[in-house]
Amino acid sequence: NWTYLSEGLSRMEIPPWINSRMMHFFTDNMGIIRNLKTTDGGNNWNEIEDLAENFPYTFAFVKGSQLGFCSSKGKILKTLNNGDNWTVVYEDENQFFSEIFFINETIGFVATETELLKTVDGGLSWNSVFSGAVRDISFVSSEIGFIATDKGIFKTTNQGTDWVLNYH
């Protein structure tokens, strides 16, 4: 059964295009949606000031840690405390960062409109590992991952160094 938790959240005019990547729940009581955080299971929501100006498109939290990343227009932000505070770790005003996925604290991927970028230093620097529009990123282990693109689904078995067409 579903329970309606917070009238306050509905008044914030959450756009109809918001998706599951724009929210993340750490526990049944603590979670983030867009630039809002709850610590009481959704009864009350507080604005995260660091995200008010940097509207996040997607979140990626490292499992079992308080470390997380989010992408926004031209920026990648990082938190060390379950989203209470965020700092910009990378900025490129010419890019639109859409999907983001981190395997661990240092290795992650972010999609732009034209390529897939990879970091091995926690988001401080990024290098292109795939050319093309990437719609989604998912890893099932530290080595094996998949990307959905406009050309099909590609697979890597070496942390994104090489991508092979898996389905089209």
N, C-alpha and C positions, 0 to 999 in steps of 0.2 A: 504494500500500500504506500501511496505517496502522501506526504503531508506538506501543506503550504506553510513555510516557515517565516517569511519576512515580507511584510507589506513594504518596508523601506527599500528592499531590493527592487521590487517591481516599479517603484516610483523613479528609479534611476534611469529609466528608459534604456534597458539593455537592448541593443539592436537585434533584429531578427537574424542577422548573419553571424552572430556570435556562435562559436563552435567549441567542441570539447577541448581543443588545444588552447583556448583562451581561459581555461580554468584548470586548477589543480587542487586536489584535496590531499593533505598530509595524513589526517586522521578523520574520524567521524565528526570531530568538533572544529578542526582548523583547516581552512582552505582559502583560496584566492580565486576571484573572478574579475577579469579585466584589471582594474586598479583598486579593487576592494578586497578586504580580508575579514574573515570571521574567525573567532576563537571559541564560539559557543554554539557550534552546530548550525549556523545560519540564522539565528534569531536576531543578531545585530551585525552590521557591516560597517567597517571603518575604511576611509580612504587611505591608500598608501601614497603618501606625498611624493615620493621619488618616481612613481609611475603616472602621476597626474599629467605631467607634460610629455611623457614618453609612453603613449598609448601602446600597450603590448599586444602583439598579434598572436604569439604562441609562447608557451612556457615549456621548459625542459628542466626537470629536477633530477639530480643524481640520487638513485635509490639508496635509502638508508643514511642519507646525510641531509644537512640543512642547506646545502649548496644548490643553487638553481640559476638558470639563465632565462632570459626572454628576449625576443626580437621585436623591434619596432621599426618604423620608417627610418632607415639610415643608421640605426643604433643597435648594439647588442649590450644588454645589461646583465649584471651578475649580483646575486645575493648570497650572503653567508649565514643568514639567520631566518630561514623559512619565509623570506619575502618581506620582512619588516623594513629593511633598507635595501636599496638598489644603487649600484654605481655603473656608469658607462665604462665598459672595458674595450669597446671597439666602435669606431664611428666612420661612416662613409656616406656622405649626403647624397651620392649618386646611386646608391643601392636601395632596393626595397627588400628587406629581409623578411621572408614569410615563415617557412617551417624551420624548426630548430630541434636538434636531438643531440644529447650528450651520452656517450658510452660510460664515461667516468669523469673524474674531476678535471682532467686535462684534454681529453679527446672528444671533439664534438663536430657537428656538421650544421650548416645553415644554408638554406636555399635562397637564391635571388631569382629575379625574373629570367635570368639567362644562364645560370650555372649553380653548381653545388660547391660550397667552400668547406674546407676542413681546418680545424685548429688542433694543435698538439700541445699548446701552452695555456690552456684555460681561457681561450678567447682573446688573447692579446694580439695575435696575428692569425691571418687566414690565407689559405692557398686554394686555388681551383683544383678540383679533382674530377669534375664532370661538367661537360658543356651541354646545356639544354635546360628547359624549364622543368624544375622539379616540383611536384605537387605534394609529396609526402615522403617522410624518412622514417625507417624503423630498423632497429637492430635486435636480433634474437640472442646474440652473444657479443663478446668483445670483438670478434672477427667477422661474423656473418651479418650482413645487413641488406636491406632492400630499399629502393627508391621508386616511387611511381612518377613517371614523367609523361610528357606529351607524346613520346615515342614508344612507350611501353614500360614494363617493369624490369628494372635492372637489379642484379645481385652482385655483392662483393663477398669474397671469402678472406680478404686481407685488410680489413679495417678501412676500406674505401680507396685503397691505392688503385685497384682495377675494378671496373664495372662491366658485367657481361649481360647482354639482353637475355632475360629469363622468360618473358612473356610479352607478346604484342598482339 
